[in-house]
Amino acid sequence: MILLTGGAGYIGSHTAVELIEAGYDVLIADNFYNSKPEVLDAIEKITGKRPALEEIDVCDVNKVDAMFEKYDIEAVLHFASYKAVGESVEKPLMYYRNDLDTLLTVMEAMKKHGVNNLIFSSSATVYGVPETVPLVEGMPTGCTNPYGWTKYMAEQIIQDVCYAQKDMSAVILRYFNPIGAHKSALIGEQPNGVPNNLMPYITQVASGIRPHLNVFGNDYDTPDGTGVRDYIHVVDIAKGHIAAVKYAMNHKGAEVVNLGTGNGYSVLDIVKTFERVNGVPVPYQIAPRREGDVAQCYANPDKAERLLGWKAEEDLDSMCKDAWEWEKHITK
Ligand code: UD1
């Protein structure tokens, strides 16, 4: 059985679908802090199989221990964490407590129960302000906010544990910018309140929930002056986890791997592509730069292909289409 902590969330739920379709038994541990129980129904509808569920907080040592007793767990995909950058700046203790506690609790249970395979959700945010792009895994790291530091610290913790426990295997996945949704439009991203990230904001503008998009800065040193990112389809991200699980089961030690496409697109590229493929207008205004943003951030994805045999397949048109189909599904 494969355990997905935070498996009802955006990336966890897409990964659950891909795992079930690849023949794995899936167990989701989630407290639905930032997700909904109906996600399990949607996963069942897509795959024909309902994942097992433990509704627990993975900071709870006793409940996590009991879960590891109850199920025969081969690998853990650790998604459970808080993820809002701005909130992490306002509430650093909440972020450090939760995001490190969940990891430590899960890793202690893994050690106690002899579970040796861990896949961890890290982020391209650990590259801080990149000196050059595309980003290669060995490049310098450093963060600009507590959320980023929790990922940075978690990476270090995992590497130290793998050094001490020679039978341990971990793949640390540095996600670039996951967007889009499953082709069924039954699962996708459901931000609480005003979205922080670009694509959920665009879909809410397109559906009339918000009047316009604020483009945060058009004076960056990029082709059109707006920020450049490596947007990647969430289903590609999910498939990257399957490849990582297979790799972890056959290797020891820790590896850090970028999950990106290698393509950089600007904010205006995304707006234009979204309007073209979906035939809906996305009114926008140029606004001041957002604090902490960098001009450009995109991956060199070669290591993922070399090590895991994985490569992103979906293009930007498909990401924009699927994001819009999902938005229409949730607002109808
Ligand atoms: C953000 C986080 C990053 C996190 C990732 C998770 C920050 C500074 N970084 O990345 O740590 O891992 O989300 O998905 O928050 N933009 C607009 N208008 C908007 C929203 C965004 O112009 O309303 C622009 C941004 O300035 C940026 C691009 O769109 O150039 C992407 O922004 P976003 O989706 O928030 O992702 P990141 O900032 O790259």
Residues whose N, C-alpha, C, O or C-beta is under 5 A from the ligand:
A	BS01	UD1	V85 S123 T125 N196 N197 L198 M199 Y201 N214 V215 F216 G227 V228 R229 V267 R290 E291 G292 D293
